[in-house]
């Protein structure tokens, strides 16, 4: 009976460590798919740092606290995990303090081919990014194969460019106009990928 408890404890520690590593890997995949041209649903569901990295930290902390019964190792492990938890919580609090008011507009393609132009406007009242920031995105496809491309990333500082207009200017063409440039994108008919006109 006494041999069963340490074995169960080791199994629990291994399971917690595996869950922590899995959460980090899922978040990494979400980050990768958040790139321009990445899979939209995967990015939206897995690029959740507070949820997935918080869960990973909790699982790894629990594994570390339960893992080693030697006093010196346990004390050092607990000190490291508590420090990591404090740093994580402070990072989350700092991120929420500089959060922005966000609005989104969505315009479906004139051809109606499961494509949409999305403009995300964020207005930061304080913090290092004070001012307005716009992202112009193209969403193409549906379901798990839907992809999202970044067409323009405008603003971010008080002296940076401002978005004037982003709209469909043809059945498969998008034009982005700021106060300092104009860019035209033609969409590939098969993949929906935007290619900047030269």
CORQUIKA-V936723 format. One record per residue. N is the residue number from 1. RES is the residue in one small letter. NEAR is the number of other C-alpha atoms within 10 Angstrom. Layout:
# CORQUIKA-V936723
n;res;near
N;RES;NEAR
N;RES;NEAR
This chain:
# CORQUIKA-V936723
n;res;near
1;x;5
2;x;6
3;x;7
4;x;8
5;x;10
6;x;11
7;x;11
8;x;11
9;x;14
10;x;15
11;x;13
12;x;16
13;x;21
14;x;15
15;x;15
16;x;22
17;x;22
18;x;16
19;x;19
20;x;23
21;x;18
22;x;15
23;x;22
24;x;19
25;x;16
26;x;18
27;x;24
28;x;19
29;x;15
30;x;23
31;x;18
32;x;16
33;x;21
34;x;22
35;x;15
36;x;16
37;x;19
38;x;19
39;x;23
40;x;24
41;x;19
42;x;21
43;x;21
44;x;13
45;x;11
46;x;21
47;x;21
48;x;16
49;x;17
50;x;14
51;x;13
52;x;20
53;x;21
54;x;19
55;x;18
56;x;24
57;x;23
58;x;18
59;x;21
60;x;23
61;x;22
62;x;18
63;x;23
64;x;20
65;x;17
66;x;16
67;x;21
68;x;15
69;x;10
70;x;8
71;x;9
72;x;10
73;x;14
74;x;16
75;x;13
76;x;11
77;x;18
78;x;17
79;x;12
80;x;13
81;x;18
82;x;13
83;x;12
84;x;14
85;x;16
86;x;11
87;x;12
88;x;16
89;x;14
90;x;12
91;x;13
92;x;14
93;x;11
94;x;12
95;x;12
96;x;10
97;x;11
98;x;15
99;x;15
100;x;20
101;x;11
102;x;13
103;x;11
104;x;12
105;x;11
106;x;14
107;x;14
108;x;16
109;x;22
110;x;14
111;x;10
112;x;10
113;x;14
114;x;13
115;x;22
116;x;20
117;x;21
118;x;21
119;x;22
120;x;15
121;x;20
122;x;19
123;x;17
124;x;19
125;x;14
126;x;12
127;x;13
128;x;10
129;x;17
130;x;16
131;x;18
132;x;22
133;x;23
134;x;21
135;x;18
136;x;22
137;x;21
138;x;27
139;x;23
140;x;24
141;x;17
142;x;12
143;x;9
144;x;10
145;x;12
146;x;18
147;x;26
148;x;26
149;x;21
150;x;17
151;x;24
152;x;18
153;x;14
154;x;17
155;x;21
156;x;19
157;x;15
158;x;12
159;x;8
160;x;14
161;x;18
162;x;19
163;x;23
164;x;12
165;x;13
166;x;22
167;x;19
168;x;18
169;x;15
170;x;12
171;x;13
172;x;19
173;x;19
174;x;22
175;x;18
176;x;19
177;x;16
178;x;16
179;x;11
180;x;10
181;x;11
182;x;12
183;x;15
184;x;19
185;x;19
186;x;18
187;x;19
188;x;12
189;x;10
190;x;6
191;x;10
192;x;22
193;x;19
194;x;21
195;x;14
196;x;14
197;x;11
198;x;6
